[in-house]
Structure formats: C-alpha cells, structure tokens
Amino acid sequence: MISFRSPFVRFLLLAIVLVGLYGLVHVNYDAASDFISSGGKRLEPYRRPVSYQPGEPKPVKACFAVLARNRDWRSLRESMKQMEDRFNHRFNYPYVFLNDEPFTEEFKNMTQSMTKAEVHYGQIPKEHWSYPSWIDQDKARESRKKMKEDGVMYGGNESYRHMCRFESGLFFKHPLMEQFDYYWRLEPGIQYLCDINYDPFLYMKERKIKYGWTIGIFELMNTVPTLWDSVKKFMKTHPELIPEYNSLWWVSRDNGTTYNGCHFWSNFEIADLSFYRGEAYSRFFDFLDHEGGFFYERWGDAPVHSIAAAMFLQKEEVHWFNDIGYLHPGWQHCPSGDAWLKNRCTCDPNDTDKTITNAGWGKCSHEWEKLPDTPIQFRKAL
C-alpha cells in the first residue's frame, strides 16, 4: 500500500502539481498577453500578433496566385515589395506564378529574390489557354475585329480573352494550386496602401467566408452584351443550385430581368477555393464556357466571379475588406477614420479622382452594404 508520508511520494506529487501549473500558465499566456496588449479586450485568433516562418505549416493552406508573363518581372517586383512590406514579411505565405509559356531564369531570379516565402513556377496546360473545340474561330476573329472598331476596351485582344477564360474557371485546376484551400490574387503594378496587421485567410476560414473583395465597380456593358441572357438561361436550367437566401439583389434590382453591371474588381480577390471547385460554380462556368461569350464577346472573369458569388452565396459569405487600402492602375480603395491612421495608410480617401468608393463608379461598393442580411437561423457564415 502506498504511504503518502513517504518522502518520495510527496516529492512525486509536488512535481505533478508543478508541471500541471506550468502547463496551465503556458497555455493561457498567449491569450493573457493578447488581453493585456489590446487594452483589456480579448483578441480573436486572426488578430493575434503572430508570424509564420517560411515553409512551416500555417493555420490555412493558402497562397498568392499570380498570372504573369516573363516581361512583367519589373512591375511584379514592385507588387511583391508592396505585399511583403505591408503584410507577408510576417506571414510568409507562398507564391504561385503561372504563365502560358515557360518562365525564364531571369523572371524566377527577379521574383524569388523579393521574398523569404516559398515560390512555385508553373506553365499553364495548352488546353487551358486555347480555343475549345466548340468555338468557331472565324466567328471569334470577326467579333474581335468588330469590337476593336467599336472602341471596346481590349476588344481586339485575343490573348486577353484566353486570360479571362483561364481566370474565370481554370486557374484553380492547375496542379500547383491543388495543395491550397485559399488564394489571394496578385497582379503586376498594384499597390497596397495600408499595413495589413492580421491574417485575412484565417479571418475568412474562421467565419466560413467564401469570397473577399475591396473594390466594387460597374462593368463596361459593351464587353458583356449577352452575359446576363446566358445567366438567366442557366438559372432556369439549374434552379436547384441556387439557394433561397442569396445575394442576387446586388446585381439585379428588377428580380433578375436585367444586370445592373455591379461586380467585384477581381484583380483583388481572396477566395475559398472550395467555392470554385464546388458543383454549383463548376456547372456555371461550364455552361458559360459553352455559350462562347469569352471569345465571341469579351466576358471578363470579374463579372463571372461576381455574378456567381451573388447567385450562390449569402451576403455573410462575402466580405468587403474595407480596411485594406489597395490601388490598381486607374482606381483605388482607401480606408478612412481610425483604420487609416492605425494602419499607416498613404492614400487620400477624399481623392475622388482615384478613390473609387467615394466616386460615382464606386457606387456598387456602398450598394453592397444595402443588401438585406440573411436571417440568422439560415446563415452559413459567422
């Protein structure tokens, strides 16, 4: 029988108690530090001051996806410096570069030197950057000629159409992308205008958000004259894929009769790739692909992604990253108020020549906030 008067047993019990106390203190240290450093407010996990080392497992399997040509390396160095300085020097999410041609050693050296994170380079399969068998190439050629004569932006550009089709429904099928659950699109020549002191990937994962954006803008309707007709045909053919509580009000105010042109500017988007890989989006893209509008007109990935998000997702599954300052040549989004000062923003939110959310063309951003909320009992996102 064990005697608790034995010195050995007393020592053993004391050791067990001390180990337990150490574990309790150690487990709660991060949370306690967060509580103190935030002025008595307990921080949510995505807000905690953490950093991830290159190559180590992260709480989200995510990457930056970059579609680029070899000649883009200079402007991409600028974009990567912005991303690294404002965000990724702490989080070290990997980059995936994709090109329809092999990347040159110069491109690889010039981009890899901009980050400590892992970098992957891949070539797009030919079938993802060429005409599908059902496309009449003569008709497509005549269409480009006519749109160029009519002054449609990129109307005569053949490569641009392959890009739009690839970004609409094929980029996430590349073998290099299969390992990732989330992606953040990065393009040459963009700027991040404020610090990003939290992990947007983790924010989305914790809240079950499927799609994130920062600029809402009106589409050039002469690029998509029959897109909405095709969308209506799809909705009529597949009503079972459209949930009762969706966000279609944002893109059509007349119960689906017409498209108002609102779309998320997809040169910035952060998305849960399960949305694109799911049955609803896959069927939608395949339907549009067979309609031919990527080549006979100039359907862009931005309205395709946006209409799909509105059709298949609830309002709460789509998030406006209003606190992220971002510029794509032509327009910017600039936060205001406390976020502007706290995040060291360098943009001017009152500059209506650049800040589209405060200009007429940015009306779609504020219209999103007017979208009715999903009843709490039916919400899929937190």
N, C-alpha and C positions, 0 to 999 in steps of 0.2 A: 504494500500500500504506500502511495506517495505521501510524504510528510511535507507540509508547507512550511515547517520550521527549518527544513534543510537549507543551508546557505546556497547550495547550487540551485535548488528550485526557486528560491527567492530571486536570485540573480537572473535566472531564465525568464521569470515572469516580468521583472523590471525591463529586461531587454525587449520583450514582446510589446510592452506598453510604449516604450520609447520609439520603437520602429513604427508602431501604429500612429503615434502623434506626429512623427516626421512625415509620414505619408499624407496625413490629413492636411498639414500645413502646406506641403509641397503641391498637392492637388489644387488647393484653393489660392495659391499665391498669385497665379495669373489673373484670376477673377478679382482678387482683392486689389491687385495693382491697377487693374482696369477701373475699378470702382473709385479708387483714390485719385488717379490721374485724370479722370473725367469729371471731377468736381462732385462726386457723390452719386453719379448716375452710372448704373451698370451698363457696360458696353455690350452690344451684341457681337457674336463671334466675328462677323465680317468687318467690324470696326476696330478690332483689337490691333495694337501696333505690332504686327508680326512681319517676318520676312522669310522667304523661301530661298534656299540655295539652288544654284543651277544643278539640274539633274536629279534632285531629291524629289520624292513623292510629294504631291501637293494635294490639298483637300478637294480640288476639282481638276479633272483631266481636261485641260483647256490649252488653246494655242492662239497665236496671231496667224491669220491666213492672209497671204499676200500674193496677188496675181500681178506678175511683173514681166517686163522684157529686159533683156540684157542692158539696153541703153538707159534704163531707169535708175541705175545704181546711185547716181549723184542725188537725185531727189529722194530716193529711198533712204539714203544716209541721213538726210535732214529729218525725214519722218521718224526714223528709228531713234535718232537723238532726242526728238521730242518725246517719244514714248518712253524711252529709257529714263530721261531726266525727270519726267512728270510722274512716272508710275513704275516701270518694270525693273529699275535698278534694285528695288526691294523685293519684288515678287518673282522675277526671273522665269516668267512663262516662256515656253519655246516659240520659235517662229517656223512657219511652213511656207516656203516660197514655191510658187507654181508658175510654169511657163510652157507655151506650146512648142518651144524649141529648147534644146539643152542649154543649161546655164553655163556661161563662160567662167573660167577660173578667176578672171578679173571681178566679175559680179560677185562670186562667192567670197572672195577675199575682202572686197569693199563693204559687204553687208555683214559678214561674220565678225569683223573687227569692231562693230558698233555695239556688241552685247556680250555679256558673260553667259547668257542663256543658251540652251541647245538650239541649233539651227538645222533645218532639213530643207533639201532642194529636190524638187521632182518635176518631171516632164508630164504634160497632160496627154493622155491617150488620144490618138488620132481621131477615134470615133467620137470624142467629146469636143473636138474642135474642127468639125467638118459638117457637110450637109447630110442630114438624114436621108434615107432612100426615098421618102415620100415627098421631098421638096423638089419643085420644078425650078431648076437653077436659072433657066432662061427668064422665067417669070420674076424670080428674085432679082436678077440683074436689071430688068426693066423697071422694077419697083425702086431700086436704089437710084437709078438714073432720074426717075421722075421726082423722087423726094429731094434729091440734090438740086434739081432745077427749081423746086418749090421753096428752097431755102430751109429745109428741115435740118435741125442740128444733127450732125453725124449721119445725115440722110444717105449719103453716097458711100459710107464707110462699111466695107464688107467685114473687116476684122472686128469692128465694134459689135456687130450682130453676133458673131461667134462668142465674143466675150459675154454679152448679155445672156445668151442661152446657157453658157457654162456657169455663170454666177447664179442664174435662176434655179437650176436644178441638177447640176452635175459636180460642182466643186467638192461637195462633201462625200462623193463617191470615190475620190482619189485614194489609193492605198495609204498614202501618208496621213490622211485625215481620219482613217478608220479607228485609230487609237484614242481619239479625242471625243469628249462628250459636249464640249462647248467651244465656240470660236469667237474671235474678235477680229473684224476685218480691218486691215491696214492698207493704205494706198500711198503711192508716191505723192510728195508735195503737200501733204496735210500738216496741220499744226495742232498741238494740244496746248491750250491757253491757260490752264489751271492745273495745280497739283491734284493728283488722284490718290488720296491717302487711305483708301480702303480697297478691298478686292471685289470688283463688280461681278466676277464669276461666282464667288462664294455668296454674294448678295442674291444673285439670281437662283442659285441652287437651293439655298435655304428657304426661299419664298416660292419655289416652284414656278418662277417666271420663265417664259419661253423665248421672249424677244425683247431686246432693249434698243433704244434709239435716242438720238439727241436733236435731230432737225426734221421737222415735218414741213413739207413744201408741196406746191401744186405742180402737177405733171404738165409737160408740153403736150397738149392733147393731139397735135398733128403727128405725134410719134406712135399713138395708140388708138387710131380711129375706130377699130373694131374689137379692141380688147374686151370691153365690157360686154359686148354681144356674146363673145365666147365664154365669159364668166357666167352670164345668165344661162347659157346652154348647159354649162357644167352643173350649175346649181339645180337646174331642172332635171338633169340626168342622175345626179347623186344627192338627193335631198337627205339621205340617211347619214351623210358625212358631215352635215352642218349642224352644230349643236344649237339648242334652243336659245341659250344665252351666248351671244357672240358680240362682235364689235362692228358689224356692217354699217351701222348708223354713221360711222365716221367717214365712210367712202361713198355713201349714197343716202341722201336725205329724202328721197321720194319712194321709199320702200323697194329699192332695187331697180327702179326703172332706168336711171342714168347714173353714171360715175361722175363724182364731183372733182376728180383729179387729185385728191389728197393722197400723199404717200410719204413713207419714211425714206429719207435720203440715205440709201443703203451703203454709200461709201463709208459711213459709220454704222455698224450694227454689231451687237453682241447677241448670240443666239444659242439656245439649247439645240444641239444638232438632232436630238430625238424628234423635234418638231419637223424638220426637213426630211428625216428618214422615215417618218410615220406614214401610215396608209393614206390619210387624207391628203397630205401635201404631195405625196408621190403620184397619186392619181390625178391631182390637179395639174401638176407640171406636165405629166404625160399627155393629158388632154390638150393643154395649151400648145405643147410641142407639135402635136399632130394638126393643130389648127393652122400652123405655118406663119403666125404673126411675127416670130422672131426674125424671119427673113423677108416676108412679103411686106411687112411694115417695119417698125423699129422698136418693138416691145423691149422695155428695159427690165432689168432684174428688180429695180426699186418698186415699181407698181405691182409686179408679180408677187414679190415677197409681202408687200403691204396689204394687198387685197387678200392674200392667203391668211395673213395674221388676223385681219378683220373678220374673215369668214369663219375661221376655225378656232379662234382663241377668245376667251373672255377678256374684258378690259383689264382685270387684275393680273392676267398672264403676260401683259405687255407693259413695259416700264419706260417712262421718259427719264433718261439720265440728265435731268435739268441742271445738275450741279457740275457736269463735265463741260468745260469750255473747249470748243472744237472749231477748227476752220478748215474748210475745203475750198480751194480757189473759187472765188465767187461769193460765197456766203459763210457766215459763222454763227455759232450759238455761243452766247456769253452769259454766264450766270450773273446774278445781281445780289445786293444785300450782303448779309454776313458771309455767305459762301464765297463771294468774290474776294473779300479781304482774307478770310481764313485760308483759302486755297491758293493764294498768291497769283491771282489771275492778272493777265496783262492786256486783256481786251477791254473794249468800251461797250457796255451793254446798251448805251444810248446812241451808238453809231448806226443809224438805220440804213446807211449805205452798205454795211457789212452784216450787221446783226439781224438776221432774217426773222428771228422770233419776235422782233419788235417792228417789222416791216410788213407790208401788205401780203407779200408772197409767203410769209411765215404764219399766216392765219391758221393753217392746219394744225400747228403745234398747240395753240390755245384751244382750238376746237376739240382736240382730244380730251382735254380736261372736262368738257361739257358732256362727254359720253356717259350715259347712265351707268351707275355701278351695278354689278351683278348682285342679286340678293344673297345675303351672307350664307344662307343654308345651301346654296348651289355653287359657291366659289371653289375653284380648283386651286387657285394660288392664295398665298397667305397675305 
